[in-house]
Amino acid sequence: MRIAVDIMGGDNAPDAIMAGCIMARDLLGPDDRLVLVGDACIIRETLAESRLLDDPRYEIFPTTEIIGMGDSPIEAIKAKPDSNIVKWGWLGGRRAGDLHCGIIISAGNTGACVASAQMAMRRLPGVHRPGICVTIPSFFGPVVVSDVGANPEPRPSHLHQYGHMAAIWAEKVLGKEKPKVAVLSIGSEEGKGNTLARGAAEFFKKDPTVNYIGYIEGRDIFNGVADVVITEGFTGNVVLKLAEGLSKGIFETIAHEAFEVDPELAIKLQPVVERIHKKHDYHEYGGAPLLGTNGICIICHGSSKAITIRNAIRNAMGFEKLGINQAIAERLTEASKHVKGLHNDSGEDA
């Protein structure tokens, strides 16, 4: 198994990314290869310090340019052909030949990662637009949300496909049987929502191959109403960041208040709070898959730490064995028969 990791992408790069790759050495078998993409000097120096420079499981793929977190994605990809994200995406493409990596992981500029992965890896058959699929912990178990940043201006047909791809993810990764799929809206009533939400609902209602339950409101995401929540990339990203911030704030407030009331009680509660916090910590999930690409592309949080990267590598190695991409291609082929009159062959909605 060959896994490409973008060493230069992320708020804490390259140190945290390199540290995560080194932490992952216990996950690698003798035939596995972790391909480190970025500044060769930095990579070589860090591997030498960790006594891994001669370890055949670690390969260096040098680049001379960096696409930063604030760069314009498309412009940067065009202007920086020898950058970390361009070469990272190329390694995930079949055209890389013997250098091809079946898994690519980055915590870098999300827009650039999505564009690079799409251009190099291509889309799965029948997929109009790939979407980022994230798992959010809730009080009633994990909830899958898509899209959370790949496509801020999608068509209704794209949301319909996100529903299928995210449902497959919920089935194969989370073990959900016939996951309940809902469209995020401003009310549960059928007449509410904007043009995009109503258009997506039309696709879902005509498609019996998905367990569609209608609209849900934002507060219902954490109430066990749906297993899969579908929205466009802009709103999805806001939901994701809001959930992360709220979770962090709640645990910090509980710890502070408990210590203020009774320091001894706070010490006793600490193991319980830490256990619950771990279940709601996005670092444990590692990263979010860009579903719909012809390969496994994991996009990690920009603020990823070493443990985030290690977990992303661990989880991605498990994903490859689940046959998710084949299931997506098959499911979308079947679903397209039921919604054929709602969009044309190019994926544009009628």
Backbone torsions as a table, in degrees:
resi	resn	phi	psi	omega
1	MET	NA	128.8	179.6
2	ARG	-111.7	127.6	-176.1
3	ILE	-125.5	120.8	177.8
4	ALA	-94.7	129.7	178.5
5	VAL	-121.9	125.5	176.7
6	ASP	-76.6	108.8	-176.3
7	ILE	-77.7	-24.8	-171.9
8	MET	-95.0	-4.7	-176.0
9	GLY	-96.1	136.7	177.5
10	GLY	122.2	158.5	-179.4
11	ASP	-64.5	-29.3	-176.0
12	ASN	-107.8	16.3	179.6
13	ALA	-78.3	153.1	-1.2
14	PRO	-90.8	-10.4	-170.9
15	ASP	-60.0	-50.5	-176.5
16	ALA	-66.8	-35.9	-178.5
17	ILE	-68.6	-44.6	177.5
18	MET	-62.3	-41.9	179.9
19	ALA	-61.4	-39.5	178.2
20	GLY	-64.9	-39.6	178.5
21	CYS	-66.1	-37.6	177.8
22	ILE	-69.5	-37.8	177.1
23	MET	-63.2	-24.7	-176.7
24	ALA	-84.2	3.1	-175.5
25	ARG	-61.2	-28.9	179.9
26	ASP	-73.6	-13.3	179.3
27	LEU	-85.9	-16.9	-171.4
28	LEU	-90.0	129.9	173.1
29	GLY	-83.9	174.9	-177.6
30	PRO	-63.0	-25.2	-178.9
31	ASP	-98.2	-1.6	178.4
32	ASP	-81.1	150.1	178.1
33	ARG	-133.7	128.1	174.7
34	LEU	-102.9	110.8	-176.2
35	VAL	-95.2	112.3	-174.6
36	LEU	-93.4	115.8	-173.0
37	VAL	-103.6	120.3	178.6
38	GLY	154.8	-154.2	-177.9
39	ASP	-64.9	114.5	-174.4
40	ALA	-62.5	-36.1	-178.8
41	CYS	-64.4	-45.3	179.7
42	ILE	-64.1	-44.8	-178.4
43	ILE	-63.9	-46.6	-177.4
44	ARG	-63.8	-42.2	-179.2
45	GLU	-63.5	-43.5	-178.6
46	THR	-68.1	-40.6	177.3
47	LEU	-63.8	-38.3	179.6
48	ALA	-64.6	-42.4	179.1
49	GLU	-62.4	-30.4	-179.2
50	SER	-94.5	5.3	-179.8
51	ARG	59.4	38.8	-179.6
52	LEU	-120.2	6.4	-175.7
53	LEU	-62.1	-31.4	-179.0
54	ASP	-99.3	7.3	178.7
55	ASP	-76.9	117.6	-176.3
56	PRO	-65.0	-14.1	-179.9
57	ARG	-75.2	-13.5	178.7
58	TYR	-110.7	123.7	177.5
59	GLU	-118.6	149.5	178.6
60	ILE	-108.6	127.6	174.4
61	PHE	-118.5	99.5	-171.0
62	PRO	-73.9	143.0	172.0
63	THR	-133.5	158.9	-175.7
64	THR	-114.8	-6.2	-177.8
65	GLU	-127.9	159.4	-178.6
66	ILE	-130.4	131.3	170.0
67	ILE	-93.7	115.7	-175.7
68	GLY	-81.4	170.0	-178.2
69	MET	-65.5	-27.0	-177.1
70	GLY	-98.5	1.2	-178.9
71	ASP	-71.8	149.3	172.8
72	SER	-69.6	119.8	-171.3
73	PRO	-52.4	-58.7	-174.5
74	ILE	-66.1	-43.4	-180.0
75	GLU	-62.4	-41.3	-178.8
76	ALA	-66.3	-40.2	179.4
77	ILE	-63.0	-39.4	178.7
78	LYS	-70.5	-39.4	-173.6
79	ALA	-83.8	-19.6	-174.8
80	LYS	-126.6	73.8	-176.4
81	PRO	-67.3	-21.3	-179.8
82	ASP	-105.9	32.3	-178.0
83	SER	-88.9	166.0	-179.9
84	ASN	-56.2	-46.6	-174.0
85	ILE	-76.1	-35.1	177.6
86	VAL	-64.5	-47.8	-178.8
87	LYS	-70.1	-34.3	176.1
88	TRP	-60.0	-46.3	178.2
89	GLY	-65.7	-40.5	-179.7
90	TRP	-59.5	-38.9	179.6
91	LEU	-63.4	-26.3	178.1
92	GLY	-82.1	-9.6	-179.7
93	GLY	-86.9	150.2	-179.4
94	ARG	-64.5	-24.1	-178.8
95	ARG	-67.9	-10.4	178.7
96	ALA	-72.9	-10.1	176.0
97	GLY	63.1	-129.7	-177.9
98	ASP	-64.4	-19.2	179.8
99	LEU	-87.2	-4.9	-176.0
100	HIS	-54.0	137.1	176.9
101	CYS	-115.9	125.4	-178.6
102	GLY	-73.0	-17.9	178.6
103	ILE	-129.6	133.5	173.5
104	ILE	-128.1	138.6	-174.0
105	ILE	-133.5	133.6	177.9
106	SER	-151.2	145.8	173.0
107	ALA	-109.5	17.8	-175.4
108	GLY	-84.5	-166.8	-179.5
109	ASN	-47.9	112.5	-172.7
110	THR	-59.4	-47.3	-179.2
111	GLY	-59.5	-41.7	179.4
112	ALA	-68.5	-38.3	178.3
113	CYS	-62.7	-45.5	-179.7
114	VAL	-62.0	-46.2	-178.7
115	ALA	-64.6	-44.3	-178.8
116	SER	-64.8	-43.5	-179.4
117	ALA	-64.5	-41.9	179.9
118	GLN	-64.1	-43.0	-177.4
119	MET	-68.4	-38.9	-175.0
120	ALA	-88.6	-43.7	-175.2
121	MET	-85.5	-22.7	-175.1
122	ARG	68.9	172.3	179.9
123	ARG	-96.5	154.3	173.7
124	LEU	-65.2	154.7	177.5
125	PRO	-55.2	128.7	177.8
126	GLY	88.3	-11.5	-178.9
127	VAL	-82.8	127.5	178.7
128	HIS	-85.2	-46.1	178.5
129	ARG	-144.8	126.7	173.8
130	PRO	-65.7	153.6	179.3
131	GLY	-134.9	146.6	177.3
132	ILE	-82.9	128.0	-174.5
133	CYS	-115.3	118.7	-177.0
134	VAL	-118.9	146.7	176.2
135	THR	-100.5	122.2	179.9
136	ILE	-111.1	125.3	177.2
137	PRO	-66.8	140.8	175.0
138	SER	-133.5	175.9	-178.7
139	PHE	-70.1	-14.3	-178.0
140	PHE	-118.4	21.6	-179.5
141	GLY	109.7	172.8	-176.7
142	PRO	-68.5	144.0	177.9
143	VAL	-121.8	134.7	179.2
144	VAL	-95.3	128.7	179.1
145	VAL	-121.6	133.1	178.0
146	SER	-151.4	137.5	4.2
147	ASP	-95.7	152.3	178.7
148	VAL	-121.1	28.1	174.2
149	GLY	152.6	-9.3	-177.4
150	ALA	-77.7	-35.4	-171.5
151	ASN	-139.4	90.5	-176.7
152	PRO	-73.6	-15.5	-179.1
153	GLU	-130.3	67.1	-177.0
154	PRO	-85.2	173.5	171.6
155	ARG	-99.6	163.0	177.1
156	PRO	-55.0	-36.6	179.8
157	SER	-64.3	-31.2	177.9
158	HIS	-66.5	-42.7	178.1
159	LEU	-63.4	-36.8	176.9
160	HIS	-60.3	-44.0	179.1
161	GLN	-69.3	-36.5	175.6
162	TYR	-57.7	-38.8	179.9
163	GLY	-59.7	-44.2	179.0
164	HIS	-68.3	-45.6	-177.4
165	MET	-65.0	-42.4	179.6
166	ALA	-68.7	-33.9	177.7
167	ALA	-65.3	-40.2	177.1
168	ILE	-63.6	-40.1	176.6
169	TRP	-60.8	-44.8	179.7
170	ALA	-63.2	-37.1	179.7
171	GLU	-68.9	-52.7	-170.4
172	LYS	-81.8	-33.5	-177.3
173	VAL	-94.0	-41.8	-175.6
174	LEU	-99.2	-7.2	178.0
175	GLY	73.6	24.3	179.9
176	LYS	-81.0	128.2	177.1
177	GLU	-93.0	125.3	-176.0
178	LYS	47.0	61.6	-177.0
179	PRO	-57.1	140.3	179.3
180	LYS	-79.7	123.9	-176.2
181	VAL	-108.7	132.0	-179.7
182	ALA	-134.3	154.1	174.8
183	VAL	-99.6	130.1	179.4
184	LEU	-73.1	129.3	-178.2
185	SER	-147.5	-174.2	-178.2
186	ILE	-93.7	4.5	178.1
187	GLY	-174.1	158.1	-177.9
188	SER	-84.4	-12.6	-179.2
189	GLU	-69.2	144.1	-173.5
190	GLU	-61.7	-32.3	-176.8
191	GLY	-80.3	-7.9	-177.4
192	LYS	-85.6	172.7	178.7
193	GLY	99.1	163.5	178.9
194	ASN	-85.2	-176.2	-177.3
195	THR	-60.0	-38.6	-179.4
196	LEU	-64.7	-47.4	-178.9
197	ALA	-63.2	-43.8	-179.4
198	ARG	-66.6	-37.8	178.1
199	GLY	-65.3	-41.8	178.2
200	ALA	-63.0	-39.4	179.3
201	ALA	-60.3	-36.9	178.9
202	GLU	-62.6	-40.7	177.5
203	PHE	-62.6	-48.4	-176.7
204	PHE	-64.7	-38.5	-177.7
205	LYS	-67.4	-25.8	179.7
206	LYS	-89.1	-2.7	-172.9
207	ASP	-114.6	102.9	-178.7
208	PRO	-77.3	-4.0	-177.5
209	THR	-83.7	-2.1	178.8
210	VAL	-125.1	143.5	-178.2
211	ASN	-86.2	73.5	-176.1
212	TYR	-84.0	131.1	-177.6
213	ILE	-113.9	1.0	177.4
214	GLY	106.6	-158.0	179.2
215	TYR	-82.3	151.5	165.0
216	ILE	-134.4	156.7	176.4
217	GLU	-91.7	165.8	-176.9
218	GLY	-56.0	-38.0	-177.4
219	ARG	-68.3	-21.1	-178.0
220	ASP	-78.9	-11.5	179.9
221	ILE	-58.0	-35.7	-175.6
222	PHE	-99.7	8.8	-176.1
223	ASN	-108.0	12.7	176.5
224	GLY	73.9	14.9	-178.6
225	VAL	-70.3	-40.9	-177.8
226	ALA	-132.0	154.1	174.6
227	ASP	-92.0	-28.0	-177.5
228	VAL	-132.0	128.0	179.9
229	VAL	-118.5	127.1	-174.8
230	ILE	-111.8	134.7	176.5
231	THR	-157.5	-179.8	177.4
232	GLU	-87.7	165.7	-171.1
233	GLY	-59.8	-33.7	-178.3
234	PHE	-67.7	-54.2	-179.5
235	THR	-64.6	-40.5	-179.6
236	GLY	-60.7	-39.1	179.2
237	ASN	-68.5	-37.9	176.7
238	VAL	-63.0	-44.2	178.6
239	VAL	-59.5	-45.2	-178.8
240	LEU	-60.6	-50.5	-177.8
241	LYS	-67.0	-35.1	177.1
242	LEU	-64.1	-44.3	-180.0
243	ALA	-62.6	-41.2	179.7
244	GLU	-65.1	-45.5	-179.2
245	GLY	-65.7	-40.3	-179.7
246	LEU	-66.0	-44.5	179.5
247	SER	-59.8	-47.3	-180.0
248	LYS	-62.1	-43.8	-178.6
249	GLY	-65.4	-39.4	-179.6
250	ILE	-62.8	-46.7	-177.9
251	PHE	-67.4	-37.5	177.1
252	GLU	-65.9	-39.0	179.4
253	THR	-66.7	-43.4	178.9
254	ILE	-60.1	-45.8	-179.7
255	ALA	-62.6	-43.0	-179.1
256	HIS	-65.5	-47.0	-177.3
257	GLU	-66.0	-41.3	179.5
258	ALA	-62.6	-39.5	179.5
259	PHE	-68.2	-36.1	179.0
260	GLU	-65.8	-39.1	-177.9
261	VAL	-76.8	-47.8	-175.6
262	ASP	-157.2	100.6	-178.6
263	PRO	-56.2	-37.2	-179.9
264	GLU	-67.2	-39.8	177.1
265	LEU	-63.7	-40.4	-179.9
266	ALA	-60.9	-39.5	179.3
267	ILE	-66.1	-39.4	179.0
268	LYS	-67.0	-35.8	-178.2
269	LEU	-79.4	-15.9	-173.3
270	GLN	-54.3	-46.4	180.0
271	PRO	-61.8	-35.9	179.5
272	VAL	-67.9	-46.3	-179.8
273	VAL	-62.3	-42.1	-179.9
274	GLU	-64.4	-37.0	179.3
275	ARG	-65.9	-43.3	178.6
276	ILE	-67.9	-41.4	179.9
277	HIS	-61.1	-37.9	-179.8
278	LYS	-61.3	-36.3	179.1
279	LYS	-68.1	-23.2	-177.0
280	HIS	-109.6	13.5	-177.0
281	ASP	-95.9	119.7	-177.4
282	TYR	-65.1	-19.9	177.8
283	HIS	-62.9	-26.9	-179.9
284	GLU	-69.8	-29.6	-178.7
285	TYR	-81.2	-18.7	176.7
286	GLY	83.1	-61.9	-178.5
287	GLY	-170.9	178.5	-176.7
288	ALA	-114.9	135.4	179.8
289	PRO	-76.3	143.2	169.9
290	LEU	-91.1	93.9	-174.9
291	LEU	-77.6	138.4	179.6
292	GLY	112.4	-10.0	176.6
293	THR	-88.4	154.6	-177.4
294	ASN	-83.6	67.4	-176.9
295	GLY	160.9	-171.5	177.8
296	ILE	-111.3	112.4	-179.8
297	CYS	-118.0	119.7	-179.5
298	ILE	-112.7	123.0	177.7
299	ILE	-107.4	118.5	-177.4
300	CYS	-93.8	162.2	177.4
301	HIS	-60.4	143.6	178.9
302	GLY	-59.3	-28.7	-179.0
303	SER	-94.3	23.3	-178.1
304	SER	-55.4	141.3	174.9
305	LYS	-104.1	-179.8	-179.6
306	ALA	-58.7	-43.1	-178.1
307	ILE	-65.6	-31.2	177.5
308	THR	-61.7	-46.2	-177.8
309	ILE	-67.2	-42.0	177.5
310	ARG	-59.5	-45.3	-179.6
311	ASN	-65.9	-35.3	177.6
312	ALA	-62.9	-42.2	178.2
313	ILE	-64.9	-45.6	180.0
314	ARG	-60.4	-49.1	-177.4
315	ASN	-66.2	-41.7	-178.7
316	ALA	-62.7	-36.0	179.2
317	MET	-64.6	-31.5	176.4
318	GLY	-76.5	-35.0	-178.1
319	PHE	-61.9	-37.2	-174.1
320	GLU	-60.1	-26.8	-175.9
321	LYS	-86.4	-4.8	-172.9
322	LEU	-91.5	-9.3	178.6
323	GLY	67.3	35.2	-175.4
324	ILE	-66.0	-44.4	-176.4
325	ASN	-64.9	-40.2	177.9
326	GLN	-63.5	-40.9	179.0
327	ALA	-64.1	-38.3	178.6
328	ILE	-63.3	-47.8	-179.0
329	ALA	-60.3	-42.9	-179.6
330	GLU	-67.5	-43.0	-177.6
331	ARG	-66.4	-41.0	-178.6
332	LEU	-69.6	-32.7	176.0
333	THR	-62.0	-44.3	179.3
334	GLU	-68.2	-43.5	-178.1
335	ALA	-64.6	-33.9	-176.8
336	SER	-62.4	-25.4	179.7
337	LYS	-66.4	-29.0	-175.2
338	HIS	-88.9	-18.7	-176.5
339	VAL	-118.8	19.8	-172.9
340	LYS	-57.0	-37.0	-177.3
341	GLY	-78.0	-5.3	-176.2
342	LEU	-93.5	-12.6	175.7
343	HIS	-153.0	160.3	-179.6
344	ASN	-90.7	-178.9	-172.8
345	ASP	-66.0	-20.6	-179.4
346	SER	-82.3	-3.6	-178.3
347	GLY	91.2	1.0	176.6
348	GLU	-82.2	138.1	-176.7
349	ASP	-78.2	143.2	-179.3
350	ALA	-71.4	NA	NA
